[in-house]
Amino acid sequence: MRRKSNLMERERPRLEIVPMIDIMMFLLVFFVMIVLKMIPDSGVKLQLPGASTANELKPTQIVIMIDPQGGLHVKNQDITRAGLQTYLTGLYDTNKKIDVIIAGDKSVKYQRIMQVMNAVRKSGITDVGLATKH
């Protein structure tokens, strides 16, 4: 007597590829976003002045870059001095502990750096540093 083969036959397990591809794509996007957040603001090319006694600073929340023409940049966005003060005042109102680094090109006049520093201090922020090349 012959048994029916379809009753005894088991379905073979199969590996689903599509959900695995979805998970891998999600992980790829996640890691790319994390790496992009780790890269500091570097949209403006500056030649920083050197200092032999410069210390390495911890990563800060705000880096204000002053290009050779005197333009201001924060988080790869152009900003005016008045706009900078408004932006920093808003940040200071939400978080009282803010560190600011001013990175000015070595050809920028000292007066322009002082104007930016005054705008930062008028917003209430007192932890200000100047970026240099070691």
C-alpha positions as CSV (number, residue, x, y, z in Angstrom):
1,M,0.0,0.0,0.0
2,R,1.3,3.3,-1.0
3,R,1.0,6.4,1.1
4,K,0.1,9.6,-0.3
5,S,3.2,11.6,-0.7
6,N,1.7,15.1,-0.3
7,L,0.5,14.3,3.3
8,M,3.9,13.3,4.4
9,E,5.8,15.8,2.5
10,R,6.9,18.8,4.5
11,E,7.2,22.2,3.1
12,R,10.9,23.2,2.9
13,P,11.8,26.3,4.9
14,R,12.8,29.3,2.8
15,L,14.8,32.3,3.5
16,E,13.0,35.6,2.9
17,I,15.5,38.0,1.3
18,V,13.3,41.2,1.0
19,P,12.9,41.9,4.8
20,M,16.6,41.3,5.2
21,I,17.4,43.8,2.5
22,D,15.0,46.3,4.2
23,I,16.8,45.9,7.5
24,M,20.2,46.3,5.9
25,M,19.1,49.5,4.1
26,F,17.7,50.9,7.3
27,L,21.0,50.2,9.1
28,L,22.9,51.8,6.3
29,V,20.8,55.0,6.4
30,F,21.1,55.0,10.2
31,F,24.9,54.8,10.2
32,V,25.3,57.4,7.4
33,M,23.2,59.9,9.5
34,I,25.2,59.2,12.6
35,V,28.5,59.8,10.7
36,L,27.3,63.0,9.2
37,K,26.5,64.3,12.7
38,M,30.0,63.5,13.8
39,I,31.6,65.6,11.1
40,P,32.1,69.2,12.4
41,D,31.0,72.2,10.5
42,S,33.5,72.4,7.7
43,G,31.7,74.1,4.8
44,V,33.9,77.2,4.7
45,K,37.6,76.9,3.9
46,L,39.6,78.9,6.4
47,Q,43.3,79.4,7.0
48,L,43.5,79.6,10.8
49,P,46.3,81.5,12.5
50,G,48.8,79.4,14.4
51,A,49.5,79.5,18.1
52,S,52.2,77.4,19.9
53,T,50.3,77.3,23.1
54,A,46.9,76.3,21.6
55,N,45.0,73.6,23.5
56,E,42.6,71.1,21.9
57,L,39.1,71.9,22.8
58,K,36.2,69.5,23.3
59,P,33.6,69.6,20.5
60,T,31.3,72.6,21.0
61,Q,27.7,73.2,20.1
62,I,28.3,76.4,18.0
63,V,31.2,77.2,15.7
64,I,31.0,80.7,14.1
65,M,33.2,80.9,11.0
66,I,34.5,84.2,9.6
67,D,35.6,83.8,6.0
68,P,38.4,86.0,4.4
69,Q,35.8,88.5,3.2
70,G,34.4,88.9,6.7
71,G,31.2,86.9,6.1
72,L,29.7,84.9,9.0
73,H,28.7,81.3,8.8
74,V,27.0,79.1,11.4
75,K,26.2,75.5,10.6
76,N,27.0,76.0,6.9
77,Q,24.5,78.9,6.7
78,D,25.3,82.6,6.0
79,I,24.2,84.9,8.7
80,T,24.5,88.6,9.6
81,R,25.8,89.9,12.9
82,A,22.3,91.0,14.0
83,G,20.9,87.6,12.9
84,L,23.8,85.9,14.8
85,Q,22.9,87.7,18.0
86,T,19.2,86.8,17.7
87,Y,20.0,83.2,17.0
88,L,22.4,82.9,19.9
89,T,20.0,84.7,22.3
90,G,17.3,82.1,21.4
91,L,19.7,79.3,22.0
92,Y,20.9,80.8,25.3
93,D,17.3,81.1,26.5
94,T,16.7,77.4,26.0
95,N,20.1,76.2,27.3
96,K,22.2,78.3,29.7
97,K,25.4,76.3,29.1
98,I,26.5,77.0,25.5
99,D,30.1,76.9,24.3
100,V,31.0,79.0,21.2
101,I,34.1,78.8,19.1
102,I,35.0,81.7,16.7
103,A,37.1,80.5,13.8
104,G,38.3,83.4,11.8
105,D,40.5,83.2,8.7
106,K,44.0,84.6,9.4
107,S,43.4,87.4,6.9
108,V,40.3,88.7,8.8
109,K,40.8,92.0,10.6
110,Y,40.9,91.8,14.4
111,Q,38.1,94.3,14.6
112,R,35.7,91.9,12.8
113,I,36.5,89.2,15.3
114,M,35.8,91.6,18.2
115,Q,32.5,92.5,16.6
116,V,31.5,88.9,16.5
117,M,32.7,88.3,20.1
118,N,30.6,91.3,21.2
119,A,27.5,89.9,19.5
120,V,28.1,86.5,21.2
121,R,28.5,88.2,24.7
122,K,25.5,90.4,24.2
123,S,23.4,87.3,23.7
124,G,24.4,86.2,27.2
125,I,27.0,83.6,26.3
126,T,30.3,83.9,28.2
127,D,32.1,80.7,27.2
128,V,33.8,81.9,24.0
129,G,37.0,80.5,22.4
130,L,39.1,81.3,19.4
131,A,40.1,78.6,17.0
132,T,43.7,78.3,16.0
133,K,45.9,75.9,14.2
134,H,48.4,74.1,16.5
